[in-house]
Amino acid sequence: MSLPVELQQEFEQELSQYEEEKRMPYITSIERSGIRKGLLEGIQLGLKLKFKGEGLAILPEISQIQDVEELRAILVALETMNSVEELRQIYNKPD
């Protein structure tokens, strides 16, 4: 949907004001998808550099994760994990 320029500007201004008041930025589904894609690329590189082929073997599992915060936690954990199994514990938590 495309809004006239004046309405688009008014919407963006009101949204920005709302975000500031609530300290809650709005992230569109397209932005979330882009963030997810970037995190997956970072995870892929980290797995390759740290664990070589063994790391890349778990990429299909990780790619199934939709939660951006969970992916972010995996990326951060890559720095301190010493094995693929340790890393798996980050996202294979029992319910």
C-alpha positions as CSV (number, residue, x, y, z in Angstrom):
1,M,0.0,0.0,0.0
2,S,1.3,3.4,-0.9
3,L,0.4,6.6,1.0
4,P,0.5,10.1,-0.4
5,V,3.8,11.8,0.6
6,E,2.1,14.0,3.2
7,L,0.4,11.1,4.9
8,Q,3.6,9.0,4.8
9,Q,5.6,11.8,6.5
10,E,2.9,12.3,9.1
11,F,2.8,8.5,9.8
12,E,6.6,8.3,10.1
13,Q,6.6,11.3,12.5
14,E,3.9,9.9,14.7
15,L,5.5,6.4,14.7
16,S,8.8,7.9,15.7
17,Q,7.2,9.9,18.5
18,Y,5.4,6.8,19.7
19,E,8.6,4.8,19.7
20,E,10.4,7.4,21.7
21,E,7.6,7.6,24.3
22,K,7.3,3.8,24.6
23,R,11.0,3.1,24.1
24,M,9.8,0.4,21.8
25,P,11.0,0.6,18.2
26,Y,8.7,-0.9,15.6
27,I,10.4,-3.4,13.3
28,T,8.6,-4.4,10.1
29,S,8.5,-8.0,9.0
30,I,10.8,-7.1,6.1
31,E,13.3,-5.6,8.5
32,R,13.0,-8.6,10.8
33,S,13.6,-10.9,7.8
34,G,16.7,-8.9,6.8
35,I,18.0,-9.0,10.4
36,R,17.5,-12.8,10.5
37,K,19.3,-13.2,7.2
38,G,22.3,-11.1,8.4
39,L,22.4,-13.1,11.6
40,L,22.4,-16.4,9.7
41,E,25.2,-15.2,7.5
42,G,27.2,-14.2,10.6
43,I,26.5,-17.6,12.2
44,Q,27.5,-19.4,9.0
45,L,30.9,-17.6,8.9
46,G,31.5,-18.2,12.6
47,L,30.7,-21.9,12.3
48,K,33.0,-22.2,9.3
49,L,35.9,-20.3,11.0
50,K,35.6,-21.9,14.4
51,F,34.4,-25.5,13.7
52,K,35.1,-26.0,10.0
53,G,32.9,-28.6,8.3
54,E,31.5,-29.9,11.6
55,G,30.1,-26.5,12.3
56,L,28.6,-26.1,8.9
57,A,26.9,-29.4,9.3
58,I,24.6,-27.9,12.0
59,L,23.7,-24.8,9.9
60,P,20.5,-26.5,8.5
61,E,19.3,-26.9,12.1
62,I,20.0,-23.4,13.0
63,S,18.5,-22.1,9.8
64,Q,15.1,-23.4,11.0
65,I,15.1,-21.0,13.9
66,Q,12.8,-18.0,13.2
67,D,13.4,-16.1,16.5
68,V,15.8,-13.3,15.8
69,E,16.8,-13.0,19.5
70,E,17.6,-16.7,19.7
71,L,19.8,-16.4,16.5
72,R,21.5,-13.4,18.1
73,A,22.2,-15.5,21.2
74,I,23.7,-18.2,19.1
75,L,26.0,-15.7,17.3
76,V,27.2,-14.3,20.6
77,A,27.7,-17.8,22.0
78,L,29.9,-18.8,19.1
79,E,32.7,-16.7,20.6
80,T,32.9,-18.7,23.8
81,M,31.7,-22.2,22.8
82,N,34.4,-24.9,22.5
83,S,32.4,-27.5,20.6
84,V,29.4,-27.9,18.3
85,E,27.6,-29.8,21.1
86,E,28.0,-26.9,23.5
87,L,26.6,-24.6,20.9
88,R,23.6,-26.9,20.3
89,Q,22.7,-26.5,24.0
90,I,21.9,-22.9,23.3
91,Y,19.1,-23.7,21.0
92,N,18.1,-27.2,22.0
93,K,16.8,-26.3,25.5
94,P,14.2,-28.6,26.9
95,D,10.7,-26.9,27.2
